[in-house]
Amino acid sequence: MSNIPYKTYLDESEMPKQWYNLRSAMPNKPAPLVNPGTGQPMTAEELSGVFCEELVAQELDETTPYIDIPEEIRSFYKMYRPSPLVRAYCLEEKLQTPAKLYYKFEGNNTSGSHKLNSAIAQAYYAKKQGLKGVTTETGAGQWGTALSMACAYFELDCKVFMVKVSYEQKPFRREVMRTYGASVTPSPSMKTEVGKKILAQHPGTTGSLGCAISEAVEVAVTNEGYRYVLGSVLNQVLLHQSIIGLETEAALKKIGVKPDIIIGCAGGGSNLGGLIAPFMRDKINGDLDCRIIAVEPASCPSFTRGKFAYDFCDTGMICPLAKMYTLGSGFIPAPNHAGGLRFHGMSTTLSQLYHDGYMEAIAVPQTEVFEAATRFARTEGILPAPESSHAIKAAIDEALKCKETGEEKNIVFGLTGTGYFDLVAYQKYNDGIMDDYIPTDEDLEKGWAGLPNVE
Ligand SMILES: *Cc1c(COP(=O)(O)O)cnc(C)c1O
């Protein structure tokens, strides 16, 4: 046995006091958000009609490396942070691998995922601006749950548009949000103009994140004292999530470990962007030689099969355009059980880094993901979220490669959350009736047909 503890905790006093802005280290900055009407980069003024002022400033800041975490947010973080970095001794033993596996566990809070790290920051800035409330979308429900908790803490109203299929399949998530005081509407709905339009075009649709975003934005811009907040994709969200990477960096330093491979699941890219932030900085500066791998579902393969192009972030085409790896805003992925990975696009920051060759990406089918999840649950005890299990799957595969080669690599992965609200998916897997939906090239061509003509 090595003398590395099963869990490495930081003291409260060692919790980061600043977030790290990865864009400041990038040789090629991510392309700016563009106004679909004018084709020009979005100004702070235009963005502040939709988003909170201070969050707009963070969104547009690509040069300041460190940004102070306000004391109010740090106090909230202390309820569940610093989160542990766990050495997966039991899984290593089971796999008989010489690799060393570490995971940063973000599921130790009631919302069950890393999303609370950004939710509390966004709620804080909304409160500071004197707003009445915020609107948002949620897919599987993790973001809506996190935001509901954060809004309850700061006594803000919270209106959540929840992708219809999840609203129906995950009634318990919905009730958690309502318990925290949020109102939850299945999307697409008849409450918004864009919802009515989408329902007219696609009657019977089970919805998508893109639809729900359009509805939430519409409600924010048409109601006095409201702004829209988003749980992933945006630079500000990656900034808040950098606390994951900074804590991981500090914990690894404590135990004297240098990562050889860092793995994270990628939906909109926020947990991955946060986890890798300080390591990517070192990699860009030539101070760290390490592979960074994004793992996405084969049913929604933005990185591995997407186009790097300007696209709409939402189905209703009312949001700014972002240059990202995308499957097209009209692409509605098959109902994969990892709801949090069903967005058609990807963070502009990660898209640029991937385009510039700083990171790799793989896509995995969901039955293999659940096989890995089950293996992990049976050895490490934690019941992982389906999203997180994408990273587990890739980490296990890398550990098994080390078994072949005898290499003692240090593999670090993000375990973003728990899967207690995903038991319908586990049930399907346990009953042997889980499908692997993989879009055809034709499906993808259809998604790209609506790409805007912006370079
Ligand atoms: C939302 C979610 C993800 C994916 O979102 P990212 O922005 O790509 O991090 C991953 N894991 C869990 C548990 C989630 O809730």
The ligand as an SDF file (V2000), in Angstrom:
LIG
                    3D

 15 15  0  0  0  0  0  0  0  0999 V2000
  -24.8250   18.8660  -15.9130 C   0  0  0  0  0  0  0  0  0  0  0  0
  -23.9770   17.7530  -15.5260 C   0  0  0  0  0  0  0  0  0  0  0  0
  -22.8610   17.3920  -16.3040 C   0  0  0  0  0  0  0  0  0  0  0  0
  -22.5130   18.0320  -17.6100 C   0  0  0  0  0  0  0  0  0  0  0  0
  -22.3910   19.4090  -17.6440 O   0  0  0  0  0  0  0  0  0  0  0  0
  -21.0420   20.1440  -17.9530 P   0  0  0  0  0  0  0  0  0  0  0  0
  -21.3990   21.5630  -18.0630 O   0  0  0  0  0  0  0  0  0  0  0  0
  -20.4980   19.5890  -19.2330 O   0  0  0  0  0  0  0  0  0  0  0  0
  -20.1480   19.8780  -16.8260 O   0  0  0  0  0  0  0  0  0  0  0  0
  -22.0680   16.3790  -15.8410 C   0  0  0  0  0  0  0  0  0  0  0  0
  -22.3380   15.7230  -14.7010 N   0  0  0  0  0  0  0  0  0  0  0  0
  -23.3940   16.0300  -13.9440 C   0  0  0  0  0  0  0  0  0  0  0  0
  -23.6550   15.2410  -12.7050 C   0  0  0  0  0  0  0  0  0  0  0  0
  -24.2410   17.0570  -14.3260 C   0  0  0  0  0  0  0  0  0  0  0  0
  -25.2840   17.3650  -13.5670 O   0  0  0  0  0  0  0  0  0  0  0  0
  1  2  1  0
  2  3  1  0
  2 14  2  0
  3  4  1  0
  3 10  2  0
  4  5  1  0
  5  6  1  0
  6  7  2  0
  6  8  1  0
  6  9  1  0
 10 11  1  0
 11 12  2  0
 12 13  1  0
 12 14  1  0
 14 15  1  0
M  END
$$$$
